[in-house]
């Protein structure tokens, strides 16, 4: 199998994967693992419990692609067609394997149950196949060579498939492929829109076919993945350092993470290093900011807590926001954001406090209007944001992202 | 096309859909719409930018299935192979269509841009195809009949595909299919595990092939979908009422929603109806409970706010939890949970208050141990929960689900 042309097809078997709510996640896992070996996935299929279509699909794939991975259809019922379909597609007989049968019977015995006759179907093996032991279920896998092409029959449940592929197939595949070193770098960026970011770094990364650059964006949080493929690790790291260095220089402190850590974790690390503490005061986000901060283990090292002041009355009684400011300026205003942050800081005794007030909508005239407050030992500042109205969850997520980034920049500037 | 056998294949075109992070969501949408017409999806494929494989895949699908839907590969670049591949698979020429070309040029002009020569590729149509207008992008779709089978060429971007399929393909498909009425019912259930629930209702729903029953479960929230398919709406509704009535009788008030509404919305409705208000006091969940309650629009009708008391000191100063109770009983205990709920209720003046205290982990001996408090006009109660330690997010989600369900049962019992 030559490296340049190594390719694979993945066939998922089972009618349940052809319903509107089901995703074949096995193929995503397999694609990642195959790519790491330098193998490209050229076609994926999902085939229902339909023997003729399955036989034809297997035959086509095995004729055209070096590796064919089948997932599912190895259970004990009539619907489990993969063994029979592979045997028919390759024109080989299915042979009964006494060792598998004994193992299955012992497995059932160990659970205090007697094996049903139907389970003997799982003891049939395509002639010439190596058996792949299943350490997490009853369906054994199979590994087959046919005219220099390889077929793998793997169980459908993701935890069984991942264990079998990871422990039994990866090494076999590596032995057939030239050595390949893959190295990745995973930046996260905040405080810039995706198109503005692309305008800055596209002139850099488009010059490189290797490393491959992928950009993903969700609600104000952008991820940049660099992936270098070389025959040695040293070469791959050198490529990453070359491209990565240019990306870092171009984006500066808009990069908040160079190892994929989320913002909450980065902020937690900065607060812990500075022996500083944090509290929050939330209105429109109703707890999302606190929830995100405490999604990181050991957040109690720096997080004191906070106030969900959803009503004006709560802002007055719990945070000391002056009633006349709420009445004259409304709750979505700079003085309310700063008073909330200052109130949270003084009432908790934390080093820093973040506040969020705004209107997420839908239904109001001011929807999408948000004020962020940040109280520090040096004073209080505020930032105004405006989002397109309409998507409540998106406004809230974007607002918390922006608030966390405001704090990060303050912590980094120290 | 006969109803019993109506089947379809979906082919997504584009190498970007063969990467580890990409899901072909179009096929999920299309499967749902086709199922609603009584058409079963029998195979799905994702094919990269590889003309030979694509031609073969189209030829196989068109020979075997009544409907073949292709998505993607209709753009203006060399990589956009769908038009050429369909033409080759069916042995028909591609014809230049001046109307499309004029429309494309006008579209570019309206954005103040001149159309690039390469965009003329999008003006080619397979001989005999009807053109499907794209109201959201530049790539027109095509509708083709071949030996009584139908091929649809649709654009890849989901918003373009959905609009084109919904406005131009659904009616054409309906005209080819016998009438079919689909009716669904969507229950949500809390306070019971999935296997216990299945033991109760499996003897009921397994007697029915129609309606079809689907059960989905995530962290203490279970959804039961019933889907009836008949030739008339009256028949479908009668089947749903028959099966649904038995499911409702078996599960009683563990069903919290019979229209798919999430728990937060159900509770909001109950509070609004009873002109009651709510506040929260959160420790381990750090704001998740408040965030969930305020994820519903107009939550300000009943939600006052709350307290994120992550430290012992915050529990003492903000909620009046006695210091000696924290010292003698620890923060994860019944008296702390009840004092937190009572403190939140008295300090906000709300009708009800929910509290959550516990250890989400990882790293502590008591991980997965949670106490929930509920303060009402009649007093305070508490509930203890223990989860398998290890998954911080799962413990927090399960804890908030259980807390919300405790409140719901109280509100329903009134």
Interface residues (C-beta under 8 A of the other chain):
Chain A: X18 X19 X20 X21 X23 X28 X29 X31 X32 X35 X40 X41 X42 X43 X44 X45 X46 X47 X48 X50 X53 X56 X57 X60 X64 X214 X216 X280 X282 X284 X285 X286 X287 X288 X289 X290 X291 X292 X293 X294 X295 X297 X298 X299 X300 X303 X304 X305 X306 X307 X308 X309 X310 X311 X313 X314 X317 X318 X347 X348 X361 X362 X363 X392 X393 X396
Chain B: X18 X19 X20 X21 X23 X28 X29 X31 X32 X35 X40 X41 X42 X43 X44 X45 X46 X47 X48 X50 X53 X56 X57 X60 X64 X214 X216 X280 X282 X284 X285 X286 X287 X288 X289 X290 X291 X292 X293 X294 X295 X297 X298 X299 X300 X303 X304 X305 X306 X307 X308 X309 X310 X311 X313 X314 X317 X318 X347 X348 X361 X362 X363 X392 X393 X396
